[in-house]
Amino acid sequence: MSHIAWMAWTWPTAIFFVALALTLLTMTYLAAAYPEAERVGILRIPTTRGDRLFISLIATAVIHLLWIGFVGADTIATVPAGGEGIEISSLWLATAISFGVAVLIFRTV
């Protein structure tokens, strides 16, 4: 049987899953503490917090896939830490853009 690596467990991957878990915990708390009525935004359809979270997660996936396809995931900087340093990928820029898009979605949709 050969070894199959199905996911690259890196710091960015770990941070993503921690952020996702914290987001879901926060959304669950908000739903229990502050029940909301559906609201109509720029899409002109009623949406809830969960709908806006789903839309922002899909947008994040699309942004990252387009970024990888057109820009790539090359190293843009190396932070001197430890023996070799920590490489910073250009995907962090896509992540920053994704956060901005998520805020925009939560405010307008």
Backbone bond lengths (Angstrom), bond angles and torsions (degrees), N, CA, C in turn:
res aa  C-N    CA-C-N  psi(-1)  N-CA   C-N-CA  omega(-1)  CA-C   N-CA-C  phi
1 M - - - 1.441 - - 1.532 107.77 -
2 S 1.302 115.54 134.08 1.463 119.23 -179.09 1.524 110.43 -91.84
3 H 1.313 113.99 156.35 1.464 120.12 178.34 1.529 108.94 -79.47
4 I 1.313 116.74 126.58 1.459 121.33 -179.95 1.524 108.48 -116.30
5 A 1.313 116.34 116.79 1.468 120.85 176.15 1.521 106.92 -93.28
6 W 1.316 117.02 109.89 1.457 120.33 -175.09 1.515 112.96 -92.96
7 M 1.325 117.56 -12.74 1.464 119.10 178.12 1.515 108.58 -155.40
8 A 1.304 114.94 141.62 1.458 119.88 177.34 1.522 108.47 -85.62
9 W 1.320 117.14 105.52 1.462 120.65 179.93 1.513 108.64 -83.55
10 T 1.312 114.50 92.02 1.450 121.75 179.53 1.525 108.77 -114.92
11 W 1.337 116.84 175.18 1.456 119.82 177.25 1.525 111.85 -60.34
12 P 1.343 119.61 -44.45 1.467 118.34 177.19 1.529 112.89 -59.00
13 T 1.333 117.44 -37.23 1.461 120.82 178.33 1.526 110.15 -65.97
14 A 1.320 116.18 -44.45 1.467 120.03 179.10 1.524 111.09 -63.22
15 I 1.324 117.19 -42.77 1.463 121.20 178.99 1.521 110.27 -62.89
16 F 1.331 116.79 -40.18 1.463 120.63 178.53 1.526 110.94 -59.06
17 F 1.332 117.20 -48.46 1.458 119.85 -177.04 1.524 112.16 -69.96
18 V 1.309 117.81 -34.41 1.466 120.48 175.03 1.527 109.76 -65.59
19 A 1.337 117.00 -44.50 1.474 120.70 178.46 1.523 110.96 -62.67
20 L 1.313 117.17 -40.26 1.463 121.29 178.48 1.534 110.59 -63.86
21 A 1.326 116.78 -44.58 1.466 120.43 178.88 1.523 111.13 -63.56
22 L 1.336 117.43 -42.77 1.464 120.60 178.22 1.529 111.52 -64.84
23 T 1.316 116.70 -37.00 1.462 120.66 177.13 1.521 110.86 -63.79
24 L 1.322 116.36 -45.56 1.466 119.54 179.70 1.525 111.63 -65.48
25 L 1.325 117.31 -38.69 1.462 120.28 176.63 1.533 110.87 -64.42
26 T 1.313 116.64 -43.15 1.460 120.95 178.41 1.518 110.93 -63.39
27 M 1.337 117.14 -43.76 1.467 121.11 179.70 1.530 110.30 -63.81
28 T 1.320 117.67 -38.53 1.462 120.98 178.25 1.529 110.35 -65.49
29 Y 1.328 116.50 -44.18 1.461 120.11 177.47 1.530 111.04 -60.97
30 L 1.331 116.76 -47.13 1.464 120.07 -179.53 1.525 111.99 -61.58
31 A 1.333 116.58 -38.98 1.465 119.71 179.46 1.529 111.31 -64.51
32 A 1.344 117.16 -36.53 1.469 120.51 179.86 1.529 111.83 -78.84
33 A 1.318 116.49 -41.19 1.462 120.44 -175.39 1.528 113.10 -80.41
34 Y 1.307 116.76 -36.83 1.465 121.81 -176.44 1.528 110.08 -131.61
35 P 1.327 117.09 79.14 1.466 118.70 178.52 1.532 109.41 -57.94
36 E 1.301 115.47 143.12 1.457 119.20 -176.47 1.515 111.54 -123.20
37 A 1.291 114.16 156.02 1.456 120.71 171.28 1.525 107.04 -93.45
38 E 1.298 116.04 153.36 1.459 118.99 176.92 1.523 108.56 -62.25
39 R 1.325 116.06 147.76 1.457 119.59 176.34 1.514 109.86 -127.13
40 V 1.315 115.65 155.69 1.462 121.63 -178.62 1.522 107.95 -108.74
41 G 1.315 116.44 122.47 1.460 121.94 -179.64 1.513 110.76 -112.13
42 I 1.327 115.38 -145.98 1.460 120.13 -175.72 1.531 113.30 -69.53
43 L 1.316 117.77 -19.46 1.469 119.96 177.55 1.524 111.95 -77.98
44 R 1.327 116.42 -13.83 1.469 123.07 -179.75 1.520 113.04 62.60
45 I 1.341 115.11 29.74 1.461 120.78 171.81 1.520 107.09 -130.05
46 P 1.327 118.32 148.18 1.460 119.57 178.58 1.533 110.99 -67.49
47 T 1.332 116.32 131.00 1.468 120.84 178.95 1.526 109.82 -131.09
48 T 1.331 114.89 154.10 1.461 122.32 175.34 1.523 108.05 -111.71
49 R 1.336 116.61 177.82 1.466 120.33 176.24 1.531 110.89 -57.73
50 G 1.322 116.17 -41.89 1.468 120.21 -179.77 1.514 112.31 -62.88
51 D 1.335 116.97 -39.25 1.465 120.52 177.00 1.527 110.85 -62.47
52 R 1.329 115.48 -44.19 1.460 119.50 -179.10 1.530 111.13 -67.80
53 L 1.346 117.41 -35.16 1.463 120.32 175.40 1.524 110.22 -63.13
54 F 1.333 116.80 -45.81 1.463 120.78 179.38 1.522 111.30 -60.35
55 I 1.328 116.94 -45.60 1.468 120.92 179.47 1.529 110.22 -61.59
56 S 1.339 117.39 -41.74 1.462 119.59 -179.18 1.530 111.70 -69.01
57 L 1.336 118.28 -34.57 1.469 120.37 176.71 1.527 111.45 -67.57
58 I 1.324 116.89 -39.95 1.465 119.84 176.03 1.523 110.19 -64.15
59 A 1.343 116.97 -43.36 1.467 120.77 178.31 1.528 111.00 -61.06
60 T 1.326 117.02 -40.73 1.460 121.48 178.02 1.525 111.24 -61.23
61 A 1.321 116.91 -44.11 1.469 120.66 178.47 1.531 110.78 -61.87
62 V 1.312 116.49 -44.06 1.468 120.40 -179.98 1.528 110.32 -64.29
63 I 1.332 117.30 -44.85 1.471 120.51 179.10 1.524 110.57 -58.75
64 H 1.327 117.58 -45.42 1.469 119.86 -178.88 1.530 112.20 -67.31
65 L 1.321 116.93 -40.42 1.472 118.72 178.39 1.527 111.11 -64.80
66 L 1.329 117.57 -42.88 1.465 120.46 177.06 1.524 110.80 -64.10
67 W 1.330 116.77 -39.67 1.463 120.80 179.30 1.529 110.39 -61.58
68 I 1.336 115.84 -47.37 1.465 119.52 179.99 1.532 109.92 -63.11
69 G 1.332 117.14 -39.99 1.458 120.77 -178.83 1.513 114.08 -68.04
70 F 1.327 117.53 -39.27 1.461 120.48 -174.46 1.529 114.42 -101.05
71 V 1.326 117.98 -33.24 1.463 121.21 -176.21 1.529 110.80 -105.02
72 G 1.317 116.84 -41.65 1.460 121.23 -177.00 1.516 110.81 98.91
73 A 1.309 115.46 -179.87 1.467 121.03 -177.75 1.517 110.79 -121.24
74 D 1.322 116.33 35.96 1.456 120.65 -177.87 1.523 111.90 -68.85
75 T 1.305 115.23 159.76 1.459 121.65 177.21 1.525 109.13 -73.08
76 I 1.343 116.20 131.71 1.461 119.54 178.34 1.522 112.08 -107.73
77 A 1.336 116.60 -15.51 1.463 120.83 178.54 1.516 109.16 -162.00
78 T 1.317 115.38 158.85 1.462 121.45 174.62 1.523 108.20 -127.85
79 V 1.318 115.05 121.46 1.461 121.19 179.30 1.522 107.74 -88.70
80 P 1.343 117.06 124.92 1.471 118.54 -179.76 1.526 110.94 -70.72
81 A 1.318 114.88 107.29 1.462 121.11 177.94 1.516 107.77 -150.85
82 G 1.286 116.60 134.76 1.458 119.90 -179.67 1.516 110.77 69.08
83 G 1.307 115.62 -150.62 1.462 120.40 -178.04 1.513 114.14 -78.16
84 E 1.318 116.86 -47.15 1.461 120.14 -173.68 1.522 113.64 -104.45
85 G 1.293 118.25 -20.21 1.454 120.87 -176.62 1.517 111.29 96.97
86 I 1.316 115.33 167.15 1.463 121.55 -179.63 1.522 108.22 -110.83
87 E 1.319 116.21 122.86 1.463 120.70 -179.97 1.522 110.20 -82.73
88 I 1.322 115.95 134.31 1.457 122.44 178.48 1.524 107.87 -103.55
89 S 1.325 116.23 120.86 1.457 122.18 -177.72 1.524 110.64 -83.85
90 S 1.319 115.98 154.94 1.461 120.49 175.86 1.528 111.42 -67.97
91 L 1.327 117.42 -13.52 1.464 120.29 177.66 1.522 112.08 -64.24
92 W 1.337 117.58 -21.21 1.462 119.78 176.68 1.523 110.07 -64.61
93 L 1.334 117.64 -30.88 1.465 119.98 175.71 1.525 110.01 -67.04
94 A 1.332 116.69 -40.29 1.467 120.58 176.61 1.527 110.23 -63.71
95 T 1.314 116.79 -35.95 1.464 120.74 177.88 1.522 110.97 -65.59
96 A 1.326 116.95 -41.97 1.461 120.58 177.66 1.532 110.77 -62.74
97 I 1.319 116.85 -42.27 1.462 120.84 176.37 1.529 110.11 -62.34
98 S 1.320 117.23 -40.89 1.465 121.86 179.56 1.519 111.75 -61.93
99 F 1.336 117.08 -40.90 1.460 120.01 177.36 1.524 110.51 -62.07
100 G 1.320 116.27 -41.70 1.463 120.10 177.66 1.517 112.16 -62.21
101 V 1.328 116.19 -42.50 1.465 120.97 178.25 1.528 110.39 -64.92
102 A 1.326 117.13 -40.26 1.473 120.64 179.04 1.528 110.97 -62.18
103 V 1.311 117.07 -43.21 1.471 120.36 177.11 1.513 109.86 -61.83
104 L 1.314 117.56 -44.05 1.465 121.75 178.13 1.523 111.27 -60.59
105 I 1.313 117.11 -42.41 1.475 121.21 179.18 1.531 110.21 -64.11
106 F 1.326 117.36 -45.87 1.465 120.01 -178.45 1.536 111.83 -65.99
107 R 1.320 117.58 -27.84 1.465 120.39 -179.42 1.524 113.44 -85.15
108 T 1.339 117.61 -28.73 1.476 119.14 -170.97 1.510 116.19 -116.02
109 V 1.313 118.41 -22.13 1.480 119.46 -175.39 1.513 110.51 -87.64
